[in-house]
Amino acid sequence: MTSSLPPVAPEVLAEAVEQLSARLRKKLDAATASCGALASSGADGAVVIGFGEDAVVTLRPGPGGAVTEAGQAVCTCLLAPRCLHRAAALGAAPLADADASAPVAAQPATPGPAGPAEPEVTLTDAQLRASAALWRAAAEALAAGVTAGGAVVQAELLRAAHTARLAGMPHAEAAALRVVRGLRAARGQQAGQRLGALTAAFRELLRTAALLAAGRADPALTGTARRAYAPGGSLQVYGLCREPVLSATGYGGVVTHLLAPDGAAYSLSDVRPGGLARARGAGSASVALGGAVLDHAGLARGGLRIVGATVSPEGRLGAGSGVRATPLRGIAWTEEPAAALFARPAAEAVADRPADQEGAEPALLGCEVAVVGAAGEHLLVRELRPGAPLLRLRPAHPHPELAHTANLRRLGSYPGLLLRVLGRPDLDRAATLRPLAVGPVPGAEYTLRLPEEWLARADLGYDRLQGIHFPPRAADPAPEPAPTGPDPLADSPLWRVRRLLETGVAGGRRAVAEAGRGAEPLAAYGPLRRAGLTGAADLAAALTAEADRRPRDTFGRLADPSPEAYAHAWLSAATHLAAAERSLISASWTTTPDA
């Protein structure tokens, strides 16, 4: 992927690859890799890629900045538009967001946080066909893995994703696009790409496609075309904190988290292209909502009375033309409704998370903790309640130019410091919280001393803690001994299953088969069975057996195995692993280190 090229709609790329002959498809990956060095700027915002004197590709993005039509990508060679040059140029460009391209079938409006329940729906014949096609494409991509998951495999996924969008299933399309982007990043060895993230993306895509292909009519699986903002009437909201947003696709901005008097959570975001500079500057940018004379820094410690509000299903506030907002006095974390966030143990808040919100962003929770000390890039703390386990505070965003990491490092230099922490639980790690803001513990002596205008809280992504914000070190209590207790997730033999699944994502079906041949079943899965994880051991063994299965045709010759049976085996093992890890992570919030 080359960032100097304009984004390309998935269906445009898929069509270009489909038009290639089998001979040209074999050359596509090599041609795509060379496009970055050949690109240059043309007239009227066009991008020109010169493959030779008689082969020049011109990309002319539309008003939205993306190539959304086939006619916006032309080549001067004799084979155009069925040429390798055009397909390679489109394949080297980043993928456009889904809502920048094709239309989508109408979906029923989703109510806001206080609205009625979604009515029952049924899948149409077009949706069932699209789901089956998406399942087949996803299974083929999984069997290929990163190693063989080049442009042709990705194009098949993109075609199936576009079909799903046209059938009114944007969630399925988004899941497929995440996998394609992950394959591109892994094949390009981009910084920050994690194999575990691509494994999770494959699991979500296969799960979604399988359930939809089986006729499961669930709005959470089909999704809604756009963020449907519904009328919210009059609202009164108070700021909790703000956090910078920085995406891998070049977007940056800020999200300010808000709370209504009844405890309902809302947010106001300002995210646009601009990357790191936009993320850093947006924290003090003006709030674009109903003429409110506030910036995001002021809103995070203030409030708004909104008339004619529009609200998305996730609680995001819209800035429609009929919205009017006036500033309100902010509330401290010791006042309701914010005080309720700190009123119960963190373990209860994590345990009460609804099961049907898997994959959704976890709600914010608050807790009072004592700093134990730094441990690598994260901070160890202990909640201020009897028998509480150690918690790990990890930066909400690891970019060194944002303030998260530096603030946590400074907090770690004050063992015994008492804090109020507001953050988001990391449900992929044992007892881990991603803190967004911190404040002093009411009535404590050895705690933060923040300026009055900060309203007793510091946004860790924007406010930089200095020495003046801490008590004198002479008042330090005796530091707590270094923790030596187990990590239920790290100590579990489930890592063997995780490694097998990630091996399949990286190297495809063949890599899983080879991994199964390399060790005796007892040596590979014995630790799982001895730990009582017989289900995980059986599913892992079934996966390796299916990966190594080679059927024969009617003449006794070896034939290619079906990727769908392999995908089912992989998905079964991945789903079981995810459930087992969630159980261990949930237990880590309630288990003391020396239990």
C-alpha positions in Angstrom: 0.0 0.0 0.0 1.3 3.4 -1.0 0.1 6.5 1.0 0.8 8.9 -1.9 -2.0 7.3 -4.0 -5.6 8.3 -3.5 -7.9 5.8 -1.7 -9.7 3.3 -4.0 -13.2 1.9 -3.5 -13.1 -1.8 -2.9 -15.4 -2.7 -5.7 -13.3 -0.8 -8.3 -10.2 -2.8 -7.3 -12.1 -6.1 -7.3 -13.4 -5.5 -10.8 -10.0 -4.6 -12.1 -8.5 -7.8 -10.8 -11.4 -9.9 -12.1 -10.7 -8.6 -15.6 -7.2 -10.0 -15.6 -6.2 -13.2 -17.3 -4.8 -16.0 -15.3 -1.3 -15.3 -16.6 -1.5 -11.6 -15.5 -2.9 -12.5 -12.1 0.3 -14.4 -11.3 2.3 -11.2 -11.9 0.0 -8.8 -10.0 1.7 -8.9 -6.6 5.2 -8.1 -8.0 3.7 -5.2 -10.2 1.8 -3.8 -7.2 5.0 -3.7 -5.0 6.8 -1.4 -7.6 4.0 1.2 -7.9 5.1 3.4 -5.0 8.4 4.5 -6.7 6.6 5.2 -10.0 3.9 7.6 -8.7 4.0 11.3 -9.3 1.5 14.2 -9.2 -0.4 15.2 -12.3 -2.8 18.0 -13.3 -6.0 18.7 -11.4 -5.2 16.5 -8.5 -4.6 13.4 -10.5 -1.9 10.9 -9.7 0.2 9.4 -12.5 2.0 6.1 -12.4 4.4 5.5 -15.3 5.2 1.8 -16.0 6.9 2.7 -19.3 6.6 4.9 -22.3 3.4 3.2 -23.6 1.9 2.3 -20.2 0.9 5.3 -18.0 -1.9 4.9 -15.4 -3.8 8.0 -14.3 -5.9 8.0 -11.1 -8.4 10.9 -10.9 -10.1 10.9 -7.5 -13.7 12.2 -7.2 -14.9 15.1 -5.0 -14.5 13.0 -1.9 -10.8 12.4 -2.6 -11.3 8.7 -3.5 -11.4 6.7 -6.8 -15.0 5.4 -6.7 -15.7 4.7 -10.3 -13.9 2.5 -12.9 -13.6 5.5 -15.3 -11.4 7.4 -12.8 -8.6 4.9 -13.3 -7.3 4.8 -16.9 -4.2 3.3 -18.6 -2.7 4.2 -22.0 -1.6 0.6 -22.9 -3.3 -1.4 -25.6 -4.8 -4.0 -23.1 -6.5 -1.3 -21.0 -8.8 -1.5 -19.1 -8.0 -5.2 -18.7 -4.3 -4.6 -18.1 -1.9 -5.4 -15.3 -0.8 -1.8 -14.9 -4.2 -0.5 -14.0 -4.9 -3.3 -11.6 -1.5 -2.9 -10.0 -1.9 0.8 -9.5 -5.4 0.3 -7.9 -4.0 -2.5 -5.7 -1.2 -0.3 -4.4 -3.6 2.4 -3.2 -5.2 2.4 0.2 -8.7 1.1 0.5 -11.4 3.8 0.7 -13.8 3.7 3.6 -17.0 1.8 2.9 -19.4 4.8 3.0 -17.3 6.6 0.4 -18.3 4.3 -2.4 -21.3 2.2 -3.2 -24.9 2.7 -2.1 -26.4 0.2 0.4 -29.8 -1.3 0.8 -32.1 0.6 3.3 -32.0 -0.6 6.9 -34.5 0.2 9.7 -33.5 3.1 11.9 -31.8 2.1 15.1 -33.1 3.9 18.2 -31.0 5.9 20.6 -29.9 4.8 24.1 -33.4 5.3 25.4 -35.4 4.1 22.3 -37.4 0.9 21.8 -35.9 -2.4 21.0 -35.0 -3.3 17.4 -37.9 -5.2 15.7 -37.3 -8.8 14.5 -36.0 -9.0 10.9 -35.4 -11.8 8.4 -32.7 -12.2 5.9 -33.6 -11.8 2.2 -32.5 -14.3 -0.5 -29.9 -11.7 -1.7 -28.5 -11.5 1.8 -28.2 -15.2 2.1 -26.4 -15.5 -1.2 -24.1 -12.7 -0.3 -23.4 -14.3 3.1 -22.5 -17.6 1.5 -20.2 -15.9 -1.0 -18.5 -14.0 1.8 -18.0 -17.2 3.8 -16.4 -18.9 0.8 -14.1 -16.0 0.1 -13.1 -15.7 3.8 -12.4 -19.5 3.9 -10.2 -19.2 0.9 -8.3 -16.3 2.4 -7.8 -18.2 5.7 -6.5 -21.3 3.9 -4.0 -19.0 1.9 -2.8 -17.1 5.0 -0.6 -14.0 4.9 2.0 -15.9 2.8 -0.3 -16.6 -0.1 -2.9 -14.0 0.5 -1.9 -11.6 -2.2 -3.8 -9.2 -4.4 -6.0 -11.9 -6.1 -7.1 -13.4 -2.8 -7.8 -10.0 -1.4 -9.8 -9.0 -4.5 -12.1 -12.0 -4.0 -12.7 -10.8 -0.5 -13.4 -7.3 -1.7 -15.9 -8.5 -4.3 -17.7 -10.5 -1.6 -17.6 -7.5 0.7 -19.1 -5.2 -1.9 -21.9 -7.8 -2.6 -22.6 -7.9 1.2 -22.9 -4.1 1.2 -25.3 -4.0 -1.7 -27.4 -6.6 0.1 -27.6 -4.3 3.2 -25.0 -6.0 5.4 -22.5 -3.2 6.2 -21.2 -5.0 9.3 -20.2 -8.0 7.2 -18.5 -5.7 4.7 -16.6 -3.9 7.4 -15.3 -7.2 8.8 -14.1 -8.2 5.4 -12.3 -4.9 4.9 -10.5 -5.2 8.2 -9.2 -8.6 7.1 -8.0 -7.2 3.8 -6.3 -4.2 5.4 -4.7 -6.6 7.9 -3.4 -8.8 5.1 -2.0 -5.8 3.3 -0.3 -4.6 6.5 1.2 -8.0 7.3 2.5 -8.6 3.8 4.0 -5.1 3.8 5.4 -5.6 7.2 4.0 -2.3 8.4 5.0 -1.0 11.8 2.4 -1.7 14.5 0.8 -4.6 12.7 0.1 -7.5 15.1 -0.6 -11.0 14.0 -3.0 -11.3 17.0 -5.1 -8.5 15.6 -5.4 -10.1 12.2 -6.3 -13.4 13.9 -9.1 -11.7 15.7 -10.3 -10.0 12.5 -10.4 -13.4 10.7 -12.4 -14.8 13.7 -14.9 -12.0 13.5 -15.3 -12.2 9.7 -15.8 -16.0 9.7 -18.2 -15.9 12.6 -20.3 -13.2 11.0 -20.4 -14.8 7.6 -21.1 -18.3 9.0 -24.1 -17.0 11.2 -25.5 -15.0 8.3 -25.1 -17.8 5.8 -27.0 -20.0 8.3 -29.9 -17.6 8.3 -29.2 -15.9 11.6 -31.2 -12.6 11.4 -29.5 -10.4 13.9 -29.1 -6.6 13.5 -25.8 -6.8 15.3 -24.5 -9.1 12.4 -26.0 -7.1 9.5 -25.3 -3.7 11.0 -26.6 -0.4 9.8 -25.4 1.5 6.7 -24.4 4.7 8.4 -24.4 6.0 11.9 -28.1 6.6 12.1 -28.7 9.7 14.3 -32.1 9.7 15.8 -33.8 12.7 17.6 -32.8 12.8 21.2 -34.9 15.7 22.4 -33.4 17.9 25.1 -30.3 16.7 26.9 -28.2 17.8 29.7 -24.7 16.4 29.7 -21.5 16.8 31.8 -17.9 16.3 30.7 -15.9 13.4 32.2 -12.6 13.5 30.1 -11.3 13.7 26.6 -9.0 11.4 24.7 -6.9 11.9 21.5 -7.8 9.7 18.5 -5.1 8.6 16.1 -5.8 6.0 13.5 -3.6 4.0 11.2 -5.4 5.4 8.1 -4.2 9.0 8.8 -7.2 10.3 10.8 -6.7 12.3 14.0 -8.9 14.2 16.5 -10.5 14.0 19.9 -13.4 12.4 21.6 -14.9 14.0 24.7 -16.8 11.6 27.0 -20.0 12.9 28.6 -22.5 11.8 31.1 -26.2 12.6 31.5 -27.9 13.0 35.0 -29.5 9.5 34.6 -26.0 8.0 34.0 -26.4 7.5 30.2 -23.1 7.8 28.4 -22.6 10.1 25.4 -19.7 11.4 23.4 -18.8 14.2 21.1 -16.1 13.5 18.5 -14.0 15.7 16.1 -12.0 13.3 13.9 -10.7 14.3 10.5 -7.7 13.6 8.2 -4.6 15.0 9.7 -2.8 12.3 11.7 -0.8 13.1 14.8 -0.9 16.9 14.4 -4.7 16.8 14.2 -4.9 14.5 17.3 -2.7 16.8 19.4 -4.4 20.1 18.3 -8.0 18.9 18.4 -8.0 18.7 22.2 -8.3 22.5 22.4 -10.4 22.9 19.2 -13.8 24.5 19.3 -16.8 22.3 19.9 -18.9 22.1 16.7 -22.3 21.7 18.3 -25.2 24.1 18.2 -23.1 27.3 18.5 -21.7 26.3 21.9 -18.8 28.7 22.8 -16.6 25.9 24.3 -13.6 24.0 23.2 -13.1 20.3 24.0 -10.8 21.1 26.9 -13.6 23.2 28.4 -16.3 20.7 27.6 -14.3 17.9 29.3 -14.6 19.9 32.6 -17.9 21.6 31.8 -21.4 20.7 30.5 -24.0 21.4 27.9 -27.7 21.9 27.7 -28.7 20.7 24.3 -32.0 21.3 22.5 -33.0 19.3 19.4 -30.2 16.8 20.0 -29.5 14.0 17.6 -27.9 10.8 18.9 -26.4 7.7 17.3 -27.1 4.2 18.7 -23.6 4.3 20.4 -24.4 7.6 22.1 -22.5 9.9 19.8 -24.0 13.4 19.6 -24.6 14.8 16.1 -24.2 18.4 15.0 -27.3 18.9 12.9 -28.6 22.3 11.8 -31.4 22.3 14.3 -29.2 21.5 17.3 -28.8 24.3 19.9 -26.4 24.1 22.9 -25.6 26.3 25.8 -22.7 25.8 28.3 -23.3 24.5 31.9 -21.2 24.5 35.0 -19.1 21.3 35.1 -19.3 18.7 37.9 -16.5 17.1 39.9 -16.0 13.4 39.9 -17.3 13.5 43.5 -20.7 14.7 42.3 -23.5 12.7 40.8 -23.7 11.3 38.2 -19.9 11.0 37.9 -19.6 9.7 41.5 -21.5 6.5 40.5 -18.7 5.4 38.3 -16.4 5.1 41.3 -19.0 3.6 43.7 -18.4 -0.1 43.1 -15.4 -2.4 42.6 -13.9 -2.5 39.1 -14.5 -6.3 39.0 -18.2 -5.8 39.3 -18.3 -3.3 36.4 -16.3 -5.7 34.2 -18.5 -8.7 35.2 -21.7 -6.8 34.5 -20.7 -6.0 30.9 -23.5 -7.5 28.7 -22.5 -10.6 26.8 -24.1 -9.3 23.6 -21.6 -6.4 23.5 -18.7 -8.6 22.4 -16.6 -6.6 20.0 -18.0 -3.3 21.1 -15.9 -0.7 22.9 -16.1 -1.3 26.6 -17.8 1.3 28.8 -15.7 3.6 31.0 -15.2 2.6 34.6 -13.7 4.4 37.6 -11.7 3.1 40.6 -9.5 4.3 43.4 -6.1 2.8 43.5 -2.6 3.0 45.1 0.4 3.1 42.9 2.7 0.0 43.3 5.3 0.9 40.7 6.3 0.8 37.0 6.7 -2.6 35.2 8.0 -2.1 31.7 5.7 0.1 29.7 2.8 -0.2 32.1 2.0 0.8 35.7 1.0 -1.6 38.5 -1.7 -0.4 40.9 -3.9 -1.9 43.5 -7.5 -1.1 44.0 -8.3 0.4 47.5 -10.5 -2.4 48.8 -9.7 -5.6 50.8 -8.4 -8.5 48.8 -8.2 -6.5 45.5 -5.9 -7.8 42.8 -3.1 -5.9 41.1 -4.3 -4.0 38.1 -2.1 -3.0 35.1 -2.5 0.5 33.6 -1.4 0.6 30.0 -1.3 3.7 27.8 -4.6 4.3 26.1 -2.5 5.1 23.0 1.2 4.2 22.8 2.4 6.9 20.4 5.3 8.7 22.0 4.2 12.1 20.9 1.0 11.8 22.9 1.1 12.3 26.7 -0.2 8.9 27.9 3.1 7.1 28.3 5.0 10.0 29.8 2.3 10.6 32.4 2.1 6.9 33.4 5.9 6.9 33.8 5.8 9.9 36.1 3.0 8.4 38.2 5.1 5.2 38.5 7.8 7.2 40.2 5.6 7.8 43.2 4.9 4.5 44.9 2.0 4.6 47.3 0.4 7.5 45.6 -3.4 7.4 45.8 -5.4 8.0 42.6 -8.8 8.1 41.1 -8.6 6.5 37.6 -11.1 6.7 34.9 -10.5 4.4 32.0 -11.5 1.6 29.7 -10.9 -2.1 30.6 -8.7 -3.9 28.1 -10.7 -7.1 27.6 -7.8 -8.8 25.8 -5.4 -8.7 28.7 -5.6 -9.9 32.3 -6.7 -7.2 34.8 -5.7 -4.3 32.5 -7.1 -0.8 32.4 -6.4 1.8 29.7 -6.7 5.0 31.8 -8.0 8.2 30.1 -7.9 10.5 33.1 -6.7 10.6 36.8 -7.6 12.7 39.8 -6.9 12.9 43.6 -8.6 10.6 46.1 -11.0 12.8 48.2 -9.6 13.2 51.7 -6.3 11.5 51.1 -3.0 13.3 52.0 -0.7 11.5 49.6 -2.5 12.1 46.3 -2.4 14.4 43.3 -2.6 18.2 43.8 -4.1 19.5 40.6 -4.9 23.1 39.6 -8.4 24.3 40.6 -9.2 25.1 36.9 -8.6 21.4 36.1 -11.6 20.5 38.3 -9.6 17.8 40.1 -8.7 15.7 37.1 -6.1 15.4 34.4 -6.7 14.1 30.9 -3.7 11.7 30.4 -3.7 12.2 26.6 -3.4 16.0 26.8 -2.5 17.3 30.3 1.1 16.7 31.2 1.7 16.0 34.9 4.5 18.0 36.4 6.3 17.9 39.8 4.0 20.6 41.2 1.1 18.3 40.8 2.5 15.7 43.2 2.9 15.7 47.0 6.4 16.0 48.5 8.3 12.7 48.2 9.2 12.9 51.9 5.6 12.0 52.6 5.9 8.7 50.7 4.5 5.7 52.5 6.5 2.5 52.5 6.4 1.0 48.9 4.6 -2.3 48.5 6.8 -5.3 47.8 7.1 -6.3 44.2 4.3 -8.6 43.0 5.2 -12.2 42.4 1.7 -13.7 41.8 0.6 -15.5 38.7 -1.1 -14.1 35.6 -3.9 -16.5 34.9 -3.8 -15.8 31.2 0.0 -15.8 30.7 0.3 -18.9 32.9 -2.4 -20.9 31.0 -1.4 -23.4 28.4 -3.9 -21.8 26.1 -1.0 -20.1 24.4 -0.5 -23.4 22.5 -3.9 -23.0 20.8 -3.3 -19.3 20.2 0.0 -20.0 18.5 -1.6 -22.7 16.3 -4.3 -20.3 15.2 -1.8 -17.5 14.5 0.4 -20.0 12.6 -2.6 -20.7 10.4 -3.2 -17.0 9.8 0.5 -16.3 8.9 1.2 -19.4 6.8 -2.2 -20.8 5.8 -3.5 -24.3 5.9 -0.1 -25.8 5.0 1.6 -24.3 8.0 -1.0 -25.7 10.4 -0.6 -29.2 8.8 3.2 -29.0 9.2 2.8 -27.9 12.8 0.6 -30.9 13.5 3.2 -33.3 12.1 6.0 -31.9 14.1 5.1 -33.2 17.5 3.3 -36.1 19.1 -0.3 -35.2 20.2 0.5 -36.0 23.8 3.4 -33.6 23.8 1.5 -30.8 22.0 -1.8 -31.0 23.8 -1.0 -32.9 27.0 -0.5 -29.7 29.0 -3.9 -28.5 27.9 -5.6 -31.8 29.1 -3.7 -31.8 32.4 -5.0 -28.2 33.0 -8.5 -29.4 32.4 -8.8 -27.7 29.0 -9.8 -30.9 27.1 -12.1 -29.0 24.8 -9.3 -26.7 23.7 -7.1 -29.8 23.1 -9.7 -31.7 21.1 -10.5 -28.7 18.9 -6.8 -28.0 18.3 -6.2 -31.7 17.4 -9.2 -31.6 15.0 -7.9 -28.4 13.4 -4.5 -30.0 12.6 -6.1 -33.2 11.4 -8.4 -31.2 9.0 -5.4 -29.1 7.8 -3.5 -32.3 6.9 -6.5 -34.0 5.3 -6.0 -34.7 1.6 -9.0 -36.3 -0.1 -8.8 -38.4 -3.3 -10.9 -38.2 -6.4 -12.8 -41.1 -8.0 -9.5 -42.2 -9.7 -7.6 -42.3 -6.4 -5.6 -39.2 -7.1 -5.0 -36.6 -4.4 -7.4 -33.6 -4.7 -7.4 -30.2 -3.2 -9.3 -30.2 0.1 -12.3 -27.9 0.7 -11.2 -24.7 2.5 -14.6 -24.5 4.1 -14.2 -27.5 6.3 -10.8 -26.2 7.4 -12.4 -22.8 8.1 -15.1 -24.4 10.3 -12.4 -26.2 12.3 -10.3 -23.1 12.6 -13.3 -21.0 13.7 -14.4 -23.6 16.3 -11.0 -23.5 17.9 -10.8 -19.7 17.7 -14.2 -19.3 19.2 -13.5 -21.7 22.1 -10.1 -19.9 22.7 -11.8 -16.5 22.8 -14.4 -17.7 25.3 -11.7 -19.4 27.5 -9.5 -16.3 27.5 -12.5 -14.1 28.4 -13.2 -16.3 31.3 -9.6 -16.1 32.6 -9.5 -12.3 32.0 -12.7 -11.9 34.0 -11.3 -14.0 36.8 -8.1 -11.9 36.9 -10.1 -8.9 38.0 -11.2 -10.7 41.2 -8.3 -13.0 42.0 -5.5 -11.7 44.2 -1.9 -12.3 43.0 -1.1 -14.7 45.8 -4.4 -16.6 45.7 
